Amino acid sequence: MDNRLQKSEKLRSFGAIRRLFTEGRGGFIYPFRYVVYSEDAEVMSAEILFSTPKKFLKRANKRNKVRRRMREAYRLNKEILLSSDYPRHMQIAIIYSSKESLNYSTIENATKRILENLCK
């Protein structure tokens, strides 16, 4: 399986992001808040958005470090989501919501739990 995070897998459209936050359902798994909008499709696919608000981490280098860890955790575990039996197109936003910069293992475990929840 191709582990790269392709440009087509990134949520970039302003209209799609607006629809995600107005019509999507969400949840919280520490240290993330997530919002998901899904619709039926012929093939399983996902578009994802990562966000680290300045409200929680003031320094840009810390925000970038956390965002890199989030992308890496998703990239290595996205087969959990894409191996679902029920095909649909998902748009996902993962928002970091902790005031401290956490280590990679914590971020990866939370990402796995989010992806497993989305498969159900």
N, C-alpha and C positions, 0 to 999 in steps of 0.2 A: 504494500500500500504506500502511496505517495504521502509522505509526512509534511510536505511543504505547506505553508499557509498561502494559498494562491490569492491573487487580487480579487478573483471572483468570489472568494469566501469571506471577504471583508465587507461589512455593511457600510456603504458610503452615501447612498441616495438620501437626500434631505426628506423627501416624501415618505420613504420607507422607514426612516428613523422616527418621523412624526407619528406614523401609523403604529409603529412598535410601542411607543410610549403612551399613545391614547387608547389603543385597543388591546394591547398585550396584557398578559397576566404575569405576576411576579412572585418573588419569594426572597428569603434571606437565609444564607448559609455563611456563617462567619468565616472570613471577613468580607464576603461579597453580598451585594444585593443584585438580583438578576431579574430581567424582564424578557418574556418570550412571546412571540406571535407566531403561530403556525397555521398553515393551510395545507389541504390535501394536494398531492402532486404524484406524478408517475414514478419519479426517482427521488430517493432520500437526498436532501441537500440542506446546507446550513450556511447562513451568513452571520457573522459575529462582529460585535463592537466592544472594544475594551475602553474603560474610562477610569481615570484616577483623579478625582476632584482636588483642586487646589485647597479646598476647605479642610481636607484631612492631612495632606502632605504639602507643606508650604514650599519646600525646595524642589526645583525642577529635576535635579539629578535623582532625587529619591522617587519622584513620580515616574520618571522614565525607567528606573530600575525595577519598580514594582510592575509597570506595564510590560516590560520585557519578560519578567517572570510569569505573568499571566498568559501572555501569548505562547510562551514555550510550554507551559503546562497544558494549554488547550491543544497545541499542535501535536504533542506526543500522545494525547488521550482522545483525540477526536474520533477514533474508530469506535469508541463506546457509543457515541451518538449516531454515527453513520451506519452502524450495524443493526439498527432497529428494523423490525419486521414490517412495521406499518409505515409506508412511504409518505413523506410530507416534506414541505419546504418550511424551514424554521428560520426565523430572524431572532437573534439573541443579543442582548446587551448585558455585559458583566461589569458591574460598578464596584470598585474597591471602596470599602467603608470602614477602615480602621485607621486610627491616628498614628500607629507605629508601622514601620516597614518590617513586614514579616519575612521569614525565611522561605526558601523555595518549597520545601517539603509540606509546609502548612498550606501554601497556595495550591500546590498540586493536589493534595487530599481534598480540599474544598472544591476544586474544579471537577475532580472525579465525581464527587457527590452530586454536584449540580448536573453534570451530564447524565448520571444514572437516574436522577429524578426526572429529567426531560424525556428519557426513553420510556418511562411508564405512562 
